[in-house]
């Protein structure tokens, strides 16, 4: 906070916090699903490869749907000027927020929804430490990139785009790394079992609800 407030007005920093909180909230259903299927992957293990492939493929199908749903909802809200009602803020800050939220959710749909499922799969088949370090890199970049943008004089829009662009590049490298290892292990996508996928999504809702209330506890309404 001191770094941002040294370069931005308090109102700009307040909208930045709204942006961060809103993106976390929009990802919460996906994250709950990823955590649940990650536990399922651990229970199956590599020795049940065919079941693991089926569970992963079903989870990927659901993840694609969740990412697309979040993007469509945000896009509709932006086109309908719904953010004006939710966030009565200055017009220049509102226009930045209206651009950043759909952009961030679109990038999450491309990389985060499916990528989160695949990272949890990799942890379950013996690559936990490798992808924990990838996670550290992504989180560090998400903190440092917008901070540097702020220090070098960029506004809210510039800082938001710094997160989107920097984390996108890292996620591309991450997914290529996962693809290479899965090919080496001869691990493949198979036809999704939608009944299994929907069942796992349903069971994951308790984790989503827990995360939702935890977020409210930390950030308030």
LOVEXZA-325396 format. One record per atom (N, C-alpha, C): residue in one letter; x, y, z negated. Coordinates in steps of 0.1 Angstrom, whole numbers, padded with zeros to 4 digits, always signed. Each point is the difference from the previous one (the first is absolute). Layout:
AXYZ;...
END
This chain:
X+0008-0012+0000;X-0008+0012+0000;X+0008+0013+0000;X+0011+0001-0008;X+0008+0012+0000;X+0005+0004+0014;X+0005-0010+0008;X+0005+0002+0013;X-0010+0006+0009;X-0012-0006+0000;X-0011+0005+0009;X-0004+0014-0004;X-0002+0002-0013;X-0005+0013-0005;X+0010+0011+0002;X+0013-0004+0001;X+0010+0010+0003;X+0000+0005+0014;X-0007-0007+0009;X+0000+0004+0014;X-0015+0002+0005;X-0009-0005-0006;X-0014+0001+0004;X-0008+0008-0011;X-0012+0005+0005;X-0009+0006-0009;X-0007-0011-0008;X-0006+0003-0011;X-0006-0010-0008;X-0012-0007+0007;X-0007+0008+0008;X-0012-0005+0008;X+0005-0010+0010;X+0011+0002+0006;X+0006-0009+0010;X+0003-0013-0007;X+0007+0001-0011;X+0004-0012-0007;X-0012-0008-0005;X-0011+0007-0004;X-0012-0006-0005;X-0006-0009+0012;X+0000+0006+0012;X-0006-0008+0011;X+0009-0011+0004;X+0014+0001-0002;X+0009-0011+0002;X-0004-0012-0010;X-0003+0004-0012;X-0004-0011-0010;X-0013-0006+0005;X-0009+0007+0005;X-0012-0005+0005;X+0002-0010+0012;X+0009+0004+0009;X+0004-0008+0011;X+0006-0014-0005;X+0009+0001-0009;X+0006-0013-0005;X-0010-0008-0007;X-0009+0006-0009;X-0010-0008-0007;X-0010-0006+0010;X-0004+0008+0010;X-0010-0005+0010;X+0005-0012+0008;X+0013+0001+0004;X+0006-0011+0008;X+0001-0013-0008;X+0004+0002-0013;X+0000-0012-0009;X-0014-0006-0002;X-0010+0009-0001;X-0013-0006-0002;X-0005-0007+0013;X+0003+0005+0011;X-0004-0006+0013;X+0006-0013+0002;X+0012-0002-0006;X+0007-0013+0002;X-0003-0011-0011;X-0009+0004-0009;X-0002-0008-0012;X-0006-0014+0003;X-0010+0000+0010;X-0006-0012+0003;X+0010-0010+0007;X+0008+0006+0009;X+0010-0008+0006;X+0010-0006-0010;X+0005+0009-0009;X+0010-0004-0010;X-0005-0011-0009;X-0013+0001-0004;X-0006-0011-0008;X+0000-0013+0007;X-0004+0000+0013;X+0000-0012+0008;X+0014-0005+0002;X+0010+0008+0002;X+0014-0004+0002;X+0005-0007-0013;X-0003+0006-0011;X+0004-0006-0013;X-0006-0014-0002;X-0013-0001+0003;X-0007-0013-0002;X+0006-0011+0009;X+0001+0003+0013;X+0005-0010+0009;X+0015-0003-0003;X+0007+0010-0005;X+0014-0003-0004;X+0001-0010-0010;X-0009+0000-0010;X-0001-0010-0010;X-0004-0014+0006;X-0008+0000+0010;X-0004-0012+0007;X+0012-0006+0007;X+0008+0009+0006;X+0012-0005+0007;X+0010-0007-0010;X+0001+0006-0012;X+0009-0006-0010;X-0005-0013-0004;X-0013-0002-0002;X-0005-0013-0004;X+0002-0011+0011;X-0001+0004+0012;X+0002-0010+0011;X+0014-0004+0002;X+0009+0010+0001;X+0014-0002+0002;X+0003-0006+0014;X+0013+0000+0003;X+0005-0004+0013;X-0003-0015+0003;X-0001-0008-0010;X-0003-0014+0002;X-0014-0003+0006;X-0009+0010-0001;X-0013-0001+0006;X-0001+0010+0012;X+0009-0002+0009;X+0002+0009+0011;X-0013+0002+0008;X-0007-0010+0004;X-0012+0001+0008;X-0011+0008-0007;X-0001-0002-0013;X-0010+0007-0008;X+0004+0015-0002;X+0013+0002-0001;X+0006+0013-0001;X-0002+0008+0013;X+0002-0006+0011;X-0003+0006+0013;X-0015+0004+0001;X-0008-0009-0004;X-0015+0003+0001;X-0004+0011-0009;X+0005+0000-0012;X-0003+0011-0010;X+0005+0013+0005;X+0013+0000+0005;X+0006+0012+0005;X-0008+0006+0012;X-0003-0009+0009;X-0007+0005+0012;X-0014+0005-0003;X-0006-0006-0010;X-0014+0005-0004;X+0002+0014-0007;X+0010+0001-0008;X+0002+0013-0007;X+0004+0011+0010;X+0008-0003+0010;X+0003+0010+0010;X-0012+0005+0007;X-0009-0010+0004;X-0012+0004+0006;X-0009+0010-0008;X-0001-0003-0013;X-0007+0009-0009;X+0007+0013-0002;X+0013+0000-0001;X+0008+0012-0001;X-0002+0009+0011;X+0000-0005+0012;X-0002+0008+0012;X-0014+0007-0001;X-0010-0007-0004;X-0013+0006-0002;X-0001+0010-0010;X+0007-0002-0012;X+0000+0010-0010;X+0007+0013+0004;X+0011-0002+0007;X+0007+0012+0004;X-0008+0008+0010;X-0006-0007+0010;X-0009+0007+0009;X-0012+0007-0006;X-0006-0007-0010;X-0011+0006-0007;X+0004+0013-0007;X+0011+0000-0007;X+0005+0012-0007;X+0002+0011+0010;X+0006-0003+0012;X+0003+0010+0010;X-0013+0006+0005;X-0009-0008+0004;X-0013+0004+0005;X-0007+0009-0010;X-0001-0003-0013;X-0006+0008-0010;X+0006+0013-0001;X+0013+0001+0000;X+0007+0013-0001;X-0002+0008+0012;X+0001-0006+0012;X-0002+0007+0012;X-0014+0006+0001;X-0010-0008-0004;X-0014+0005+0000;X-0001+0012-0009;X+0006-0001-0012;X-0001+0011-0010;X+0006+0012+0005;X+0012-0001+0007;X+0007+0011+0006;X-0009+0007+0011;X-0005-0009+0009;X-0008+0006+0011;X-0013+0007-0005;X-0005-0006-0011;X-0012+0006-0005;X+0002+0012-0010;X+0013+0003-0001;X+0005+0011-0009;X-0005-0003-0015;X+0001-0013-0003;X-0004-0004-0014;X+0010+0005-0010;X+0013+0002+0004;X+0010+0004-0010;X-0003+0014-0005;X-0007+0008+0007;X-0004+0013-0004;X-0008+0000-0013;X-0009-0011-0001;X-0009-0001-0011;X+0008-0006-0012;X+0009-0010+0003;X+0007-0007-0011;X+0011+0009-0006;X+0006+0008+0009;X+0012+0008-0004;X-0002+0015+0004;X-0007+0008-0008;X-0002+0014+0004;X+0013+0008-0002;X+0009+0000+0010;X+0013+0006-0001;X+0002+0010+0011;X+0011+0007+0000;X+0003+0009+0011;X+0000-0007+0014;X-0004+0008+0010;X-0002-0006+0013;X+0013-0006+0006;X+0011+0007-0002;X+0013-0005+0006;X+0004-0013-0007;X-0002-0001-0013;X+0003-0012-0007;X-0009-0011+0003;X-0013+0003+0002;X-0010-0010+0004;X+0003-0006+0013;X+0004+0009+0010;X+0003-0005+0013;X+0012-0010+0000;X+0010+0003-0008;X+0011-0009-0002;X-0004-0014-0006;X-0009+0001-0010;X-0005-0012-0006;X-0008-0008+0009;X-0009+0007+0009;X-0008-0007+0009;X+0008-0007+0011;X+0012+0005+0003;X+0009-0007+0009;X+0008-0011-0006;X+0005+0002-0012;X+0009-0009-0007;X-0007-0013-0004;X-0012+0001-0005;X-0007-0012-0005;X-0003-0010+0011;X-0006+0004+0011;X-0002-0011+0010;X+0014-0005+0006;X+0010+0009+0001;X+0013-0004+0005;X+0006-0010-0009;X+0000+0002-0013;X+0006-0009-0010;X-0008-0013+0000;X-0013+0000+0000;X-0008-0012+0000;X+0002-0008+0013;X+0002+0007+0011;X+0003-0007+0013;X+0013-0007-0001;X+0010+0006-0005;X+0013-0007-0002;X-0001-0011-0010;X-0008+0001-0010;X-0002-0011-0010;X-0007-0011+0007;X-0009+0003+0009;X-0007-0011+0008;X+0010-0007+0008;X+0009+0007+0006;X+0010-0007+0009;X+0010-0008-0007;X+0005+0005-0012;X+0011-0006-0007;X-0004-0006-0014;X-0007+0008-0007;X-0002-0004-0014;X-0010-0011-0003;X-0011-0001+0008;X-0010-0010-0003;X+0005-0014+0002;X+0006-0003+0012;X+0005-0013+0003;X+0014-0001-0006;X+0008+0010+0000;X+0013+0000-0005;X+0000-0004-0015;X-0009+0005-0008;X-0001-0004-0014;X-0003-0015-0002;X-0008-0006+0009;X-0003-0014-0001;X+0013-0008+0003;X+0007+0004+0011;X+0012-0007+0004;X+0011+0001-0010;X+0002+0012-0007;X+0010+0001-0010;X-0003-0009-0011;X-0012-0002-0004;X-0003-0009-0011;X+0002-0015+0004;X-0002-0002+0013;X+0003-0014+0005;X+0015-0003-0001;X+0008+0010+0004;X+0014-0002+0000;X+0005-0002-0015;X-0006+0007-0009;X+0004-0002-0014;X-0003-0015-0005;X-0011-0005+0006;X-0004-0014-0004;X+0008-0011+0006;X+0007+0004+0011;X+0008-0011+0006;X+0015+0002-0002;X+0004+0008-0010;X+0014+0000-0004;X+0007+0013+0003;X-0007+0011+0004;X+0007+0012+0003;X-0004+0012-0009;X-0003-0003-0012;X-0005+0010-0009;X+0009+0012-0001;X+0013-0003-0004;X+0010+0011-0002;X+0002+0008+0012;X+0001-0007+0012;X+0002+0007+0013;X-0011+0011+0002;X-0013-0004-0002;X-0011+0009+0003;X-0003+0009-0012;X+0005-0003-0011;X-0001+0010-0012;X+0009+0012+0004;X+0012-0003+0006;X+0009+0011+0004;X-0006+0008+0011;X-0007-0006+0009;X-0007+0007+0011;X-0010+0009-0007;X-0007-0005-0010;X-0010+0008-0007;X+0006+0012-0007;X+0012-0002-0006;X+0007+0011-0006;X+0003+0011+0010;X+0005-0004+0012;X+0004+0009+0011;X-0012+0008+0004;X-0012-0007+0002;X-0012+0007+0005;X-0005+0010-0011;X+0000-0004-0012;X-0004+0009-0011;X+0009+0012-0002;X+0013-0002+0001;X+0010+0010-0001;X-0002+0010+0011;X-0002-0005+0012;X-0002+0009+0012;X-0013+0008-0001;X-0010-0006-0005;X-0013+0007-0002;X+0001+0011-0010;X+0009-0001-0010;X+0003+0011-0010;X+0009+0010+0006;X+0011-0004+0006;X+0011+0009+0004;X-0003+0008+0012;X-0006-0006+0010;X-0003+0006+0013;X-0008+0013-0001;X-0012-0001-0007;X-0008+0013-0001;X+0007+0010-0009;X+0007-0005-0010;X+0007+0010-0009;X+0011+0008+0008;X+0007-0007+0009;X+0010+0007+0008;X-0007+0009+0010;X-0011-0004+0005;X-0008+0009+0009;X-0004+0012-0007;X-0004-0001-0012;X-0004+0011-0009;X+0012+0010-0002;X+0011-0006-0004;X+0012+0008-0003;X+0005+0008+0013;X-0002-0007+0011;X+0005+0007+0013;X-0011+0009+0006;X-0010+0003-0008;X-0010+0010+0004;X-0012-0004+0008;X-0002-0013+0000;X-0012-0005+0007;X-0013+0001-0009;X-0011+0002+0006;X-0012+0001-0007;X-0007-0014-0003;X-0012+0001-0005;X-0007-0013-0003;X-0001-0009+0012;X-0003+0005+0011;X-0001-0009+0012;X+0014-0006+0003;X+0011+0008-0001;X+0013-0005+0003;X+0004-0011-0010;X-0003+0002-0012;X+0003-0010-0011;X-0007-0013+0003;X-0013+0001+0003;X-0008-0012+0003;X+0005-0007+0012;X+0003+0007+0010;X+0006-0007+0012;X+0013-0006-0003;X+0008+0006-0009;X+0013-0006-0004;X-0002-0014-0006;X-0011-0002-0008;X-0003-0013-0006;X-0004-0010+0012;X-0009+0005+0008;X-0005-0009+0010;X+0011-0005+0010;X+0008+0009+0005;X+0010-0003+0010;X+0011-0009-0007;X+0005+0004-0011;X+0011-0007-0006;X-0004-0014-0004;X-0011-0002-0007;X-0005-0013-0004;X-0004-0009+0012;X-0004+0007+0011;X-0004-0008+0012;X+0013-0007+0005;X+0010+0008+0001;X+0013-0006+0006;X+0005-0011-0009;X-0001+0001-0013;X+0005-0011-0009;X-0010-0012+0002;X-0013+0003+0001;X-0009-0012+0001;X+0002-0007+0013;X+0003+0007+0010;X+0003-0007+0013;X+0012-0010-0002;X+0010+0005-0006;X+0012-0008-0003;X-0004-0012-0009;X-0008+0003-0010;X-0004-0011-0009;X-0008-0011+0007;X-0009+0004+0009;X-0009-0010+0007;X+0009-0008+0010;X+0010+0007+0006;X+0009-0008+0009;X+0008-0010-0008;X+0004+0004-0012;X+0008-0009-0009;X-0009-0013-0003;X-0013+0003-0004;X-0009-0011-0004;X-0002-0009+0012;X-0002+0006+0012;X-0003-0008+0012;X+0012-0009+0003;X+0012+0005-0001;X+0012-0008+0002;X+0001-0012-0009;X-0003+0002-0013;X+0001-0011-0009;X-0011-0010+0002;X-0012+0005+0002;X-0011-0010+0003;X+0003-0008+0012;X+0006+0006+0010;X+0003-0008+0012;X+0011-0011-0003;X+0010+0004-0008;X+0010-0009-0004;X-0006-0012-0008;X-0010+0003-0008;X-0006-0010-0009;X-0011-0008+0008;X-0003+0004+0012;X-0011-0006+0009;X-0013+0001-0007;X-0003+0012-0006;X-0012+0003-0007;X-0009+0009+0010;X-0012-0005+0002;X-0008+0006+0011;X-0014+0005-0005;X-0005+0010+0007;X-0014+0003-0002;X-0009-0011+0006;X-0011-0003-0006;X-0009-0010+0005;X-0014+0007+0000;X-0010-0007+0005;X-0013+0005+0001;X-0005+0003-0014;X-0005+0013-0003;X-0004+0003-0014;X-0012-0008-0004;X-0001-0004-0013;X-0012-0006-0006;X-0007+0012-0007;X-0011+0005+0007;X-0006+0012-0005;X-0007-0003-0013;X-0005-0012-0002;X-0007-0003-0013;X+0010+0001-0011;X+0012-0005+0002;X+0011+0001-0010;X+0004+0015-0002;X+0001+0007+0011;X+0004+0014-0001;X-0009+0008-0008;X-0013-0001+0003;X-0010+0008-0007;X-0001-0005-0015;X+0001-0013-0002;X+0000-0004-0014;X+0012+0006-0008;X+0012+0000+0006;X+0011+0006-0007;X-0002+0015-0002;X-0006+0006+0010;X-0003+0015-0002;X-0009+0002-0012;X-0011-0009+0000;X-0009+0001-0011;X+0006-0002-0014;X+0009-0010-0001;X+0007-0002-0012;X+0009+0011-0004;X+0005+0007+0010;X+0010+0011-0002;X-0006+0012-0006;X-0013+0001+0001;X-0007+0013-0004;X+0002+0003-0015;X+0002-0010-0008;X+0002+0003-0014;X+0014+0007-0002;X+0010-0004+0008;X+0013+0007+0000;X-0002+0014+0005;X-0008+0002+0010;X-0002+0013+0005;X-0007+0009-0010;X-0010-0006-0007;X-0007+0008-0010;X+0009+0004-0012;X+0008-0009-0004;X+0010+0003-0010;X+0009+0011+0004;X+0005-0001+0012;X+0009+0011+0005;X-0007+0013+0001;X-0013+0000+0004;X-0007+0012+0001;X-0002+0007-0013;X-0003-0007-0010;X-0002+0006-0014;X+0014+0004-0005;X+0010-0007+0003;X+0013+0004-0005;X+0004+0013+0007;X-0003+0002+0013;X+0003+0012+0007;X-0008+0012-0006;X-0013-0003-0003;X-0008+0011-0007;X+0006+0003-0013;X+0005-0010-0008;X+0006+0003-0013;X+0012+0009+0001;X+0008-0002+0010;X+0012+0007+0002;X-0002+0014+0006;X-0009+0001+0010;X-0002+0012+0007;X-0012+0008-0003;X-0010-0007-0006;X-0013+0007-0002;X-0008+0000+0013;X-0012+0006-0001;X-0009+0000+0012;X+0005+0011+0010;
END
